[in-house]
Amino acid sequence: MKKLFALIGAILVLGTSARAVEVSAPSALLMEKETGSILYAKDEHAKLEPASVTKVMTLLLTMEAIDAGVLAYDTVVTASAHACSMGGSQIWLKENEQMTVDDMLKAVCIVSANDCAVALGEAISGSESAFVDRMNQRAKELGMADTTFKNATGLPAEGHVTSAHDIAVMSRELVLNHPDIRRYTTTWMDSLRNGQSELVNTNKLIRFYEGATGLKTGSTDSALYCLSATAEREGMELIAVIMKGATSAQRFEDAKTLLSHGFSTYTLKTVTPETPLPPIPVTLGTQATVQPVIGGENSLLLEKAQTGDLQQTVSLAESVNAPVCAGDLLGTLTVTSGEKVVAELPLLAGEDVPRITYPQMLVRLLRMAFLAG
């Protein structure tokens, strides 16, 4: 219910502005992180090769494995012969070389190390093929209908495809729920092996675009130049995806165009009731009232031109019958700009109120009679 209201609000606000800017790439998308609202889309479901942007999913599964206790940042991973055979972008792991998860994440995020990506996948699932199965399962769970992964790296493989839309979805999942990834994706230069291996970020936006926070580049002869770029300004983080850019420089220019458009046009506003919400009477409940609260999805993405004229209207039920469960819908907070409805946010029960039992009712009646006497 909460997500439905947020979606309705997003559609109302953004419906007229999603194509107010253009880029040269044949497929692209701009998304706001908190709400998941799409601010720009161009052939966003075209199934294309993502090259190393694939590693967004590899990173997501690694961070989820850390959260689940399967790995830790200081876990030591031993490089297999298979991981060391990847080629392409790499840090030249030697078979049986040992490196911490922390250092391997650094290598994947900064220089797109294929050998480390596979080593992390093997550490999580036992083999790259098993890890790829998990990648595809996670893609399905996230609703990434355009995606089929064939490896953990993005190296060319028949049928290894995704879309700008799906890249934005998995990028959002990573940056929204695993903000620690910024420790790696915002690093411009670093080193490994006690300074013997120098790393310089493949994402030039980290150095040259204000607020850049990541995320992942990719390029092959067939995929051309791809990018999932994230940046944050004034508390709003955006995700710009570029697919099949003609040149490396052009993909960064396209991403900057989308990000700058988003930051100049939109703002993220947290909506709270202007006055305290009154409690609602409960009929036949164990307590007389229930307190309404605003639903958790109360971040609104608004065009900046709308924010100076926002009005609120609260509609609440006059009373409810027990039992009441926390999260039950009790009313609506409507946000308008002029005569335009910007969003309708649910007002929910903030607690459970069970239905009173007959013994409880008898005790209540006896107490009332005693007090009346």
matplotlib code that plots the C-alpha trace (Angstrom):
import matplotlib.pyplot as plt

x = [0.0, 2.7, 4.7, 1.5, 0.9, 4.5, 4.4, 1.2, 2.9, 6.0, 3.9, 1.9, 5.0, 7.3, 5.0, 5.7, 9.5, 11.0, 12.2, 13.2, 16.9, 18.7, 21.9, 23.7, 23.9, 21.2, 20.0, 20.1, 18.2, 18.2, 16.8, 16.5, 17.8, 15.4, 12.1, 13.3, 11.5, 12.7, 13.5, 14.7, 14.5, 15.7, 15.1, 15.8, 14.7, 17.0, 18.9, 22.6, 26.0, 26.9, 30.6, 32.1, 29.0, 28.0, 30.1, 27.5, 25.7, 28.9, 29.5, 25.9, 26.1, 29.5, 28.1, 25.0, 27.4, 29.2, 25.9, 24.9, 28.2, 29.3, 32.3, 33.9, 36.1, 39.1, 38.3, 41.3, 40.5, 42.9, 43.0, 42.2, 43.7, 40.3, 40.1, 43.7, 42.9, 40.3, 42.4, 41.1, 41.1, 42.9, 45.5, 47.4, 46.6, 48.8, 47.3, 47.1, 47.9, 45.9, 44.2, 41.5, 37.9, 38.6, 41.4, 39.6, 36.6, 39.0, 40.4, 37.0, 35.6, 38.6, 40.2, 37.4, 39.6, 38.1, 40.4, 39.2, 35.5, 35.7, 37.7, 35.0, 32.2, 34.1, 34.5, 30.7, 29.3, 32.2, 32.5, 31.9, 29.1, 27.3, 27.8, 26.4, 23.3, 22.9, 23.4, 20.6, 18.4, 19.0, 18.2, 14.9, 14.2, 14.8, 12.5, 15.3, 13.4, 15.8, 18.9, 20.8, 24.2, 26.8, 29.7, 30.7, 32.9, 31.1, 33.7, 32.1, 29.8, 27.0, 23.6, 25.2, 22.8, 21.0, 19.4, 19.8, 16.7, 18.0, 21.4, 19.7, 17.6, 20.6, 22.7, 19.9, 19.8, 23.6, 23.9, 20.6, 21.2, 25.0, 26.3, 29.7, 30.4, 31.2, 34.5, 35.7, 33.7, 34.7, 38.4, 40.3, 43.7, 45.0, 47.3, 47.6, 50.4, 52.1, 52.1, 53.5, 50.2, 48.8, 45.1, 43.5, 39.7, 38.3, 35.4, 36.7, 33.6, 35.0, 37.6, 35.8, 32.1, 30.9, 29.2, 30.2, 29.9, 30.5, 29.7, 31.0, 32.4, 32.5, 33.7, 34.4, 34.7, 31.1, 29.5, 31.2, 31.3, 28.9, 28.5, 26.4, 27.2, 26.0, 26.2, 24.7, 24.0, 21.9, 20.8, 19.5, 21.4, 20.9, 21.8, 22.6, 23.1, 24.6, 24.7, 26.7, 28.3, 30.3, 33.5, 34.7, 34.5, 31.0, 29.6, 30.9, 29.5, 26.1, 26.1, 27.0, 24.2, 21.6, 22.9, 23.1, 19.6, 18.3, 20.0, 18.9, 15.3, 14.3, 14.6, 13.8, 11.5, 10.5, 6.8, 5.5, 2.1, 2.0, 0.0, -0.2, -2.5, -5.4, -6.0, -8.9, -11.6, -11.6, -14.9, -14.6, -10.9, -8.6, -7.9, -10.1, -8.0, -5.3, -2.7, -2.3, 1.2, 2.5, 3.7, 7.4, 7.5, 7.2, 10.1, 8.7, 10.6, 9.4, 10.2, 11.9, 9.3, 6.6, 8.2, 7.2, 3.5, 2.8, -0.4, -1.5, -5.0, -5.5, -8.4, -8.9, -11.5, -14.0, -13.6, -12.5, -13.6, -11.2, -9.1, -6.7, -3.3, -0.2, 0.0, -3.7, -4.8, -6.6, -6.5, -4.6, -2.4, -2.8, -0.1, -1.0, 0.7, -1.9, -4.7, -2.4, -2.2, 1.5, 1.1, -1.3, 0.5, -1.1, -1.8, -1.4, -2.2, 0.9, 0.1, -2.0, -5.4, -6.9, -10.6, -11.8, -12.8, -15.9, -14.0, -12.2, -15.5, -17.1, -14.2, -14.5, -18.3, -17.8, -15.1, -17.4, -20.2, -17.9, -16.7, -20.3, -21.3]
y = [0.0, 2.5, 1.8, 2.2, 5.6, 6.6, 5.3, 7.3, 10.4, 9.9, 9.4, 12.6, 14.6, 13.3, 12.4, 15.6, 16.0, 12.6, 13.5, 17.1, 16.3, 14.2, 12.2, 10.6, 7.1, 4.8, 3.5, 5.4, 6.0, 8.4, 7.2, 8.8, 6.4, 6.9, 6.6, 4.7, 7.3, 7.3, 10.8, 10.0, 7.0, 6.2, 2.7, 1.6, -2.0, -2.7, -5.9, -5.0, -6.2, -4.4, -5.3, -4.7, -2.9, -6.6, -6.3, -4.2, -7.5, -9.1, -6.3, -6.5, -10.2, -9.7, -7.0, -9.2, -12.1, -9.8, -8.7, -12.4, -13.4, -15.6, -13.3, -10.5, -7.6, -9.3, -12.8, -14.0, -15.4, -17.7, -17.1, -20.2, -21.0, -20.2, -16.7, -16.0, -17.0, -14.3, -11.7, -8.3, -5.8, -7.4, -7.0, -10.1, -12.4, -15.5, -18.9, -19.5, -15.8, -14.7, -11.4, -10.0, -9.4, -5.7, -5.5, -7.5, -5.2, -2.3, -3.9, -4.6, -1.1, 0.9, -0.9, -3.4, -6.4, -9.5, -11.9, -10.5, -10.5, -14.2, -15.0, -13.2, -15.2, -18.5, -17.5, -17.0, -19.8, -22.3, -21.8, -19.1, -21.1, -21.5, -17.8, -16.9, -18.9, -16.8, -13.6, -14.6, -15.6, -12.3, -10.5, -12.3, -11.3, -7.7, -7.8, -7.5, -9.1, -8.0, -9.6, -12.9, -13.2, -15.7, -14.8, -12.6, -10.2, -9.0, -10.4, -11.2, -14.2, -15.2, -14.2, -12.1, -9.1, -6.6, -3.2, 0.3, -0.2, -3.3, -1.8, 1.1, -1.4, -3.3, -0.2, 1.3, -1.9, -1.7, 2.0, 2.2, -0.8, -1.1, 2.5, 1.1, 0.4, 4.1, 3.5, 1.9, 3.5, 7.1, 6.3, 8.0, 6.4, 3.7, 0.7, -3.0, -5.3, -2.8, -0.2, -2.4, -2.3, 1.1, 1.6, 4.5, 4.6, 3.9, 6.2, 9.7, 11.3, 10.6, 13.2, 15.6, 15.7, 17.3, 14.9, 11.7, 8.6, 5.8, 3.4, 1.2, 1.5, -1.1, -1.4, -4.1, -4.0, -5.2, -3.6, -0.2, 2.1, 1.6, 3.3, 3.3, 6.6, 7.7, 11.2, 13.0, 16.6, 18.2, 14.8, 13.4, 10.6, 9.9, 7.0, 7.6, 4.6, 4.8, 1.9, 1.5, 4.9, 5.7, 6.7, 6.7, 10.4, 10.6, 8.1, 10.4, 13.5, 11.8, 10.8, 14.3, 15.7, 13.4, 13.9, 17.7, 17.8, 15.8, 18.0, 21.2, 20.1, 17.9, 17.9, 15.3, 16.4, 14.5, 15.0, 15.1, 16.3, 20.0, 19.5, 16.5, 13.7, 13.1, 9.7, 7.7, 6.1, 2.3, 0.4, -2.7, -2.4, -3.1, 0.6, 3.5, 5.0, 4.2, 6.7, 7.2, 7.7, 8.6, 5.7, 5.0, 6.0, 9.7, 11.0, 12.8, 13.6, 17.0, 19.4, 22.4, 24.8, 23.0, 23.1, 26.6, 26.1, 22.8, 22.4, 19.4, 17.9, 15.2, 12.7, 10.3, 7.7, 8.9, 5.6, 2.0, -1.4, -3.6, -5.5, -3.0, -4.1, -1.9, -0.7, -0.8, 2.1, 4.8, 7.8, 9.8, 12.8, 14.6, 16.9, 19.5, 22.2, 24.7, 22.5, 19.6, 16.5, 15.8, 12.7, 10.8, 9.3, 6.7, 7.3, 4.0, 2.5, 2.9, 0.0, -3.1, -2.7, -6.2, -6.7, -6.8, -10.2, -10.9, -11.3, -8.0, -6.3, -7.6, -6.2, -2.9, -2.7, -3.6, -0.9, 1.7, 0.7, 0.9, 4.4, 5.5, 4.4]
z = [0.0, 1.0, -2.2, -4.3, -2.9, -3.5, -7.0, -7.7, -6.4, -8.5, -11.7, -11.0, -10.5, -13.1, -16.0, -18.0, -17.5, -18.1, -21.6, -21.1, -21.9, -24.5, -24.7, -27.7, -26.3, -27.8, -24.4, -21.1, -17.9, -14.9, -11.6, -8.2, -5.5, -2.6, -4.4, -7.4, -9.7, -13.3, -14.4, -17.9, -20.2, -23.7, -25.1, -21.5, -22.0, -25.0, -24.2, -24.6, -23.5, -20.2, -20.2, -16.7, -15.4, -14.8, -11.7, -10.0, -9.4, -8.3, -5.8, -4.6, -3.9, -2.1, 0.1, 0.9, 1.7, 4.2, 5.8, 6.1, 7.7, 4.8, 4.3, 6.3, 5.1, 6.6, 5.2, 3.2, -0.2, -2.1, -5.8, -8.0, -11.3, -12.9, -11.3, -12.5, -16.1, -16.7, -18.7, -19.5, -16.7, -13.7, -11.0, -12.2, -9.3, -9.1, -8.4, -4.6, -3.9, -0.9, -0.5, 1.8, 0.7, 1.5, -1.0, -3.6, -3.4, -3.8, -7.0, -8.5, -7.8, -8.7, -11.7, -12.5, -11.8, -13.4, -11.5, -8.2, -9.2, -10.0, -6.8, -4.7, -6.5, -5.9, -2.2, -1.9, -4.0, -4.5, -8.2, -10.8, -12.4, -9.1, -8.4, -11.9, -11.0, -7.9, -10.0, -12.2, -9.3, -7.6, -10.9, -11.0, -7.4, -8.3, -11.3, -13.8, -16.7, -19.4, -17.8, -18.3, -16.8, -18.2, -16.0, -13.0, -15.0, -18.1, -20.4, -23.8, -23.7, -26.0, -24.4, -21.6, -21.7, -19.6, -20.0, -18.8, -16.7, -15.0, -14.4, -12.6, -10.5, -9.3, -8.9, -6.7, -4.6, -4.0, -3.1, -1.2, 1.1, 1.1, 1.5, 2.6, -1.0, -1.3, 0.6, -2.6, -5.4, -4.3, -4.2, -7.1, -6.4, -4.0, -4.0, -3.1, -2.1, 0.2, -2.5, -5.3, -7.3, -8.0, -8.7, -10.6, -10.9, -14.3, -13.5, -14.3, -12.8, -9.3, -9.9, -12.3, -11.3, -8.1, -5.8, -7.7, -5.6, -8.1, -9.5, -12.4, -15.9, -18.6, -22.2, -24.8, -28.6, -28.9, -25.9, -26.6, -23.6, -20.7, -17.3, -14.2, -12.6, -9.2, -7.6, -4.6, -3.9, -1.2, 0.2, -3.2, -5.0, -8.7, -10.8, -14.5, -16.8, -20.2, -22.6, -25.9, -25.8, -28.9, -26.9, -23.4, -23.2, -24.6, -22.0, -19.2, -21.0, -21.4, -17.7, -16.6, -18.8, -17.1, -13.6, -14.0, -15.4, -12.4, -9.8, -11.5, -11.9, -8.9, -5.1, -2.5, 0.3, 3.4, 4.1, 7.8, 9.0, 9.6, 12.8, 15.2, 14.0, 16.4, 17.9, 16.3, 18.5, 18.5, 19.0, 21.2, 21.6, 24.5, 24.4, 23.5, 20.6, 18.1, 17.0, 13.2, 11.9, 8.4, 6.3, 5.9, 2.2, 2.9, 0.7, -2.3, -5.4, -6.6, -9.4, -7.7, -9.1, -7.1, -3.6, -2.7, -3.0, -1.2, 0.8, 3.0, 3.5, 6.1, 5.8, 8.7, 9.6, 12.3, 14.1, 13.6, 14.9, 16.8, 16.1, 14.6, 13.4, 13.2, 9.6, 8.9, 6.7, 8.7, 6.3, 3.7, 3.7, 0.4, -0.8, -3.5, -5.5, -6.6, -7.9, -8.8, -6.5, -5.9, -3.7, -1.5, 1.5, 3.7, 7.4, 9.2, 12.6, 14.7, 17.0, 17.5, 19.3, 20.0, 20.3, 23.9, 25.3, 27.3, 30.6, 29.8, 29.0, 32.3, 34.3, 32.4, 33.2, 36.8, 37.1, 35.5, 37.9, 40.9, 39.9, 39.2, 42.7]

ax = plt.figure().add_subplot(projection="3d")
ax.plot(x, y, z, "-o")
ax.set_aspect("equal")
plt.show()
